[in-house]
Amino acid sequence: MFAGFGGHSEEDMPHESEAIQRAAAEFIRERHQLGAFVYGLLRDAHLAEDVLQEVWLRLAAEMEKGTTPMNQAAWCRAVARNLILQHWERQRSAKVVTDSALLESFLDRVENAFAEAEDTPEEWSAQRKALEECVAALPERSRRLLNLKYEARASMKDIARELGQSFEAVTKALYRLRRALLECVERKLRELTP
C-alpha cells in the first residue's frame, strides 16, 4: 500500500471503472491548479503537459490496482513534484538550485501554498474566464506585449528591442499591465458575487 492511499476490501471498493471515472472527473476539475503548480516550477508548457499526462497515467494505474488516494489533489502534486525533481536532476546544466535540501524546502513551500489554496475548480474557471475577458479588452499593443512575454517567452531585452522601447519602459509597462489585469479580474469576480 502506498502513502496517501487507503486499503479497501472488494466489498468496500466501488466498481473499478466507476472509481476510475470519478478519479478522472476529479483530475479534470483539478487540472488547472495542478497545471499551474507544474508549469510554475518548470516554465515549459510542453514539459508541463508531459508531467500532467504522466501524473494521470500513474493515478490511473493506482486506481486499476484498487488503491484510492485519500486526497487525490495532494497525491497528484506529490507525484508531479517527484517527476519535476527527476527532470531537474537529469538537467545538470539547467539553472536550478543544486543544494538538494534547499530545493526540497522550496518545493515544500510551493506545495503547501497550493494545498492551502481555497479556490475551488469553479473559482479557478471563473478567474481564468475573467482574465481572458480582461486580456481581450486590452489594446493590441498591450496584448502584443503580453504575448511576447508570456507566450513567446522573450527576454525583457528582446521585447524592448522588438517594440523599440527602452528596457525600463518595457518593465514599467508590464508592471502596469499586470496591475491593470489584476484589478480587472477582481472587478469582474466581484460582479459575479451577489
C-alpha positions as CSV (number, residue, x, y, z in Angstrom):
1,M,0.0,0.0,0.0
2,F,1.2,3.5,-0.8
3,A,1.3,6.5,1.4
4,G,-1.8,8.6,0.8
5,F,-3.8,5.6,-0.2
6,G,-6.4,3.7,1.8
7,G,-6.8,0.0,1.5
8,H,-10.2,-1.3,0.6
9,S,-11.7,-4.8,0.6
10,E,-13.6,-6.0,-2.5
11,E,-17.0,-5.2,-1.0
12,D,-15.9,-1.7,0.1
13,M,-14.4,-0.8,-3.3
14,P,-16.9,0.5,-5.9
15,H,-16.8,-1.0,-9.3
16,E,-13.3,-0.3,-10.7
17,S,-14.5,1.6,-13.7
18,E,-16.7,3.9,-11.6
19,A,-13.7,4.6,-9.3
20,I,-11.6,5.5,-12.3
21,Q,-14.3,7.6,-13.8
22,R,-14.6,9.5,-10.5
23,A,-10.8,9.9,-10.4
24,A,-10.8,11.2,-14.0
25,A,-13.6,13.7,-13.3
26,E,-11.7,15.0,-10.2
27,F,-8.4,15.1,-12.1
28,I,-10.1,17.2,-14.9
29,R,-11.6,19.5,-12.3
30,E,-8.3,20.0,-10.6
31,R,-6.2,20.1,-13.8
32,H,-5.8,23.9,-13.9
33,Q,-4.5,24.1,-10.4
34,L,-2.1,21.1,-10.9
35,G,-1.1,22.6,-14.2
36,A,-0.3,25.9,-12.5
37,F,1.8,24.1,-9.9
38,V,3.7,22.2,-12.6
39,Y,4.2,25.0,-15.1
40,G,5.1,27.4,-12.3
41,L,8.0,25.2,-11.5
42,L,9.1,24.1,-15.0
43,R,8.3,27.2,-17.0
44,D,7.9,25.0,-20.1
45,A,4.4,24.3,-21.4
46,H,5.3,21.2,-23.3
47,L,7.2,19.6,-20.5
48,A,4.5,20.6,-18.0
49,E,1.9,18.8,-20.2
50,D,4.1,15.7,-20.3
51,V,4.3,15.8,-16.5
52,L,0.5,16.2,-16.3
53,Q,0.0,13.2,-18.6
54,E,2.4,11.1,-16.6
55,V,0.6,12.0,-13.3
56,W,-2.7,10.9,-14.9
57,L,-1.2,7.6,-16.1
58,R,0.2,6.9,-12.6
59,L,-3.1,7.8,-11.0
60,A,-5.0,5.5,-13.4
61,A,-2.5,2.7,-12.7
62,E,-3.1,3.0,-9.0
63,M,-6.8,3.1,-9.4
64,E,-6.6,-0.1,-11.5
65,K,-4.7,-1.8,-8.7
66,G,-7.7,-0.9,-6.4
67,T,-6.0,1.8,-4.4
68,T,-7.6,5.1,-3.9
69,P,-5.9,8.3,-2.8
70,M,-7.4,9.8,0.3
71,N,-6.6,13.3,-1.1
72,Q,-6.2,13.0,-4.8
73,A,-5.1,16.6,-5.4
74,A,-2.3,16.2,-2.8
75,W,-1.3,12.8,-4.3
76,C,-1.1,14.2,-7.8
77,R,1.0,17.2,-6.6
78,A,3.4,14.8,-4.8
79,V,3.8,12.7,-8.0
80,A,4.3,15.8,-10.1
81,R,6.8,17.1,-7.6
82,N,8.8,13.9,-7.9
83,L,8.7,13.9,-11.6
84,I,9.9,17.6,-11.6
85,L,12.8,16.7,-9.3
86,Q,13.7,13.8,-11.5
87,H,13.7,16.1,-14.5
88,W,15.9,18.7,-12.7
89,E,18.3,16.0,-11.7
90,R,18.7,14.9,-15.3
91,Q,19.2,18.6,-16.4
92,R,22.5,19.2,-14.7
93,S,23.2,22.2,-16.9
94,A,19.9,23.9,-16.1
95,K,19.8,26.9,-13.9
96,V,18.4,25.0,-10.9
97,V,19.4,25.2,-7.3
98,T,21.8,22.3,-6.8
99,D,21.5,22.2,-3.0
100,S,19.0,19.4,-2.6
101,A,17.9,20.4,0.9
102,L,17.2,23.9,-0.3
103,L,15.4,22.6,-3.3
104,E,13.3,20.3,-1.1
105,S,12.4,23.2,1.2
106,F,11.4,25.4,-1.8
107,L,9.2,22.6,-3.2
108,D,7.6,22.0,0.2
109,R,6.7,25.7,0.4
110,V,5.3,25.7,-3.1
111,E,3.3,22.6,-2.5
112,N,2.0,23.8,0.8
113,A,0.9,27.1,-0.8
114,F,-1.1,25.1,-3.4
115,A,-2.5,22.8,-0.8
116,E,-3.7,25.7,1.3
117,A,-5.3,27.5,-1.6
118,E,-9.0,27.7,-1.0
119,D,-10.0,28.2,-4.6
120,T,-12.3,25.5,-6.0
121,P,-12.2,24.4,-9.6
122,E,-15.2,26.6,-10.3
123,E,-13.4,29.6,-8.8
124,W,-10.3,28.8,-11.0
125,S,-12.5,28.6,-14.0
126,A,-14.2,31.9,-13.2
127,Q,-10.8,33.6,-12.6
128,R,-9.5,32.2,-15.9
129,K,-12.6,33.4,-17.8
130,A,-12.3,36.8,-16.2
131,L,-8.6,37.0,-17.2
132,E,-9.4,36.0,-20.7
133,E,-12.1,38.7,-21.0
134,C,-9.7,41.3,-19.5
135,V,-6.9,40.4,-21.9
136,A,-9.3,40.5,-24.9
137,A,-10.4,44.0,-23.9
138,L,-6.8,45.3,-23.9
139,P,-5.4,47.4,-26.8
140,E,-3.5,45.5,-29.4
141,R,-0.1,46.9,-28.3
142,S,-0.7,45.6,-24.7
143,R,-1.8,42.2,-25.9
144,R,1.3,42.0,-28.1
145,L,3.5,42.9,-25.0
146,L,1.8,40.1,-23.1
147,N,2.2,37.7,-25.9
148,L,5.9,38.4,-26.3
149,K,6.5,38.0,-22.5
150,Y,4.3,35.0,-21.7
151,E,3.6,33.1,-24.9
152,A,6.9,33.7,-26.8
153,R,8.8,33.9,-23.5
154,A,11.1,36.5,-24.9
155,S,13.6,38.2,-22.6
156,M,12.9,41.8,-21.5
157,K,15.9,42.9,-23.6
158,D,14.4,41.2,-26.7
159,I,11.0,42.7,-26.0
160,A,12.4,46.2,-25.7
161,R,14.3,45.7,-29.0
162,E,11.2,44.3,-30.7
163,L,9.0,47.2,-29.5
164,G,11.6,49.9,-30.0
165,Q,11.4,50.9,-26.3
166,S,13.9,51.0,-23.5
167,F,14.3,48.1,-21.1
168,E,12.9,50.3,-18.3
169,A,9.9,51.4,-20.3
170,V,9.0,47.7,-21.0
171,T,9.5,46.8,-17.4
172,K,7.2,49.6,-16.3
173,A,4.6,48.8,-19.0
174,L,4.5,45.1,-17.9
175,Y,4.1,46.1,-14.3
176,R,1.2,48.5,-15.1
177,L,-0.3,45.9,-17.4
178,R,-0.2,43.1,-14.7
179,R,-1.7,45.5,-12.1
180,A,-4.5,46.6,-14.5
181,L,-5.3,43.0,-15.3
182,L,-5.4,42.1,-11.6
183,E,-7.8,45.0,-10.9
184,C,-9.9,44.0,-14.0
185,V,-10.2,40.4,-12.9
186,E,-11.0,41.3,-9.3
187,R,-13.7,43.7,-10.5
188,K,-15.2,41.0,-12.8
189,L,-15.2,38.5,-10.0
190,R,-16.9,40.9,-7.6
191,E,-19.6,41.4,-10.2
192,L,-20.3,37.7,-10.2
193,T,-20.8,37.5,-6.5
194,P,-24.2,38.8,-5.2
